[in-house]
Amino acid sequence: MTRLLIINIFLLTTYLSYSQVEDPNNFSVISKPLSELTQATGYSLQDNGRWAGDPNTIPFSDSRTVRNPTPKHKLGQDNFIKYEIRKVLIEDKQYNVIIKLYKDGEYEFPVLEEDWKSYKSARFWVFPANNLTAVLPDTIAFGQLHSANLNVFTYGEIKNYNPYNINDQIVNRINNTLNATYVNTADLVIAIWPVREDGRELLRFKFIPTFNKQSITVYYLDPRNMQRLFDQTYYETTFYRFRDFIRDAEVQNLPTKTDPSEFITHYKWGVLKYQAGNFEGAIEDFNKALEYNPDIQDFMIFSYLANAKTKLRDFDGAIEDYDRALSIRPTQVVDYSNWVRNYFNRGVAKFYVNDIENACEDWHKSYELGFGLALEYLNKYCIR
């Protein structure tokens, strides 16, 4: 009887399909989304002096008085379906990509405003990954307004986008920027305002597209102008939702050194290729990294190796790497939960080589150490 079991890998349990793109300019494929923001209420000050709000949309100032709004008017001053943050390495430096997916459309006859065609469009901003840390400082207090400039490397807009080739278009824009066939003039400022209202912790925010000129962006960064940014329009969501959107992407930035070693270089490339689903390439880079530092006491690199081999159904090889990962106990408490999950993942690999007894032992061990998902597998496959 064929046994079926979902492979749950602790770092990236699922991944999106992606397009393999040739890499002539030393940058990796775009990663899967590291974080997403899908819910917020957009507010605008109405002509009557009251505020009006719509889901994921900043309405026009006359939105409550127009009786028969046009399809274009319904899109509001701004709207979004979701924001994503992804990652890419460009010339061995870490960059993030913010992608805004939004509702869009056009009239076939614009002058007459007839025959409206709805579709979805996308905008993206590629920027140095370290700049993300400035968006939501650890020291910011509720009631304190703050803004940060991402110092965008390149920008693009895709009308009526195809979700299956959006990464290709981002890659093409990066290529064109590196080759100087496209000169970037865009920038992006993110302004935030954490507030407490009626016992709730909320965060008001604005993504402000601008130009990469100091004379222009300085206005949005001047503390004296912070309040004005929120006088007419803003989005609002729960503080934790926005925090997770930033932090979940931020924590996946790998530590860097002033003079990165060959080990660090190949390690970073391995992680990026893993995140993009290029598991064979990731294994190659992780192995190259280990050639430069075979005695590294970092369980994560062996976890990545094991996960990639599991994805490629090299279960015996994965078990060996999980063994090595588990032999290196973490020195930081924050790393403990990831280390424990190696027991669970090793159990999955053992299950696939029909070593059911030892798979159950690993799942039992991971459950004892706090990995709750293991209980489902124990109940399903290990009840005697």
Secondary structure as GFF3:
##gff-version 3
##sequence-region A 1 384
A	DSSP	beta_strand	35	37	.	.	.	ID=ss1
A	DSSP	beta_strand	41	45	.	.	.	ID=ss2
A	DSSP	beta_strand	51	55	.	.	.	ID=ss3
A	DSSP	beta_strand	57	58	.	.	.	ID=ss4
A	DSSP	alpha_helix	71	74	.	.	.	ID=ss5
A	DSSP	beta_strand	78	79	.	.	.	ID=ss6
A	DSSP	beta_strand	82	90	.	.	.	ID=ss7
A	DSSP	beta_strand	93	109	.	.	.	ID=ss8
A	DSSP	beta_strand	114	128	.	.	.	ID=ss9
A	DSSP	three_ten_helix	129	134	.	.	.	ID=ss10
A	DSSP	beta_strand	146	149	.	.	.	ID=ss11
A	DSSP	beta_strand	154	158	.	.	.	ID=ss12
A	DSSP	alpha_helix	166	178	.	.	.	ID=ss13
A	DSSP	beta_strand	186	197	.	.	.	ID=ss14
A	DSSP	beta_strand	200	211	.	.	.	ID=ss15
A	DSSP	alpha_helix	214	221	.	.	.	ID=ss16
A	DSSP	three_ten_helix	223	225	.	.	.	ID=ss17
A	DSSP	alpha_helix	226	229	.	.	.	ID=ss18
A	DSSP	beta_strand	233	238	.	.	.	ID=ss19
A	DSSP	alpha_helix	239	250	.	.	.	ID=ss20
A	DSSP	alpha_helix	262	275	.	.	.	ID=ss21
A	DSSP	alpha_helix	279	292	.	.	.	ID=ss22
A	DSSP	alpha_helix	299	311	.	.	.	ID=ss23
A	DSSP	alpha_helix	315	326	.	.	.	ID=ss24
A	DSSP	three_ten_helix	333	335	.	.	.	ID=ss25
A	DSSP	alpha_helix	336	352	.	.	.	ID=ss26
A	DSSP	alpha_helix	356	368	.	.	.	ID=ss27
A	DSSP	alpha_helix	374	381	.	.	.	ID=ss28
###
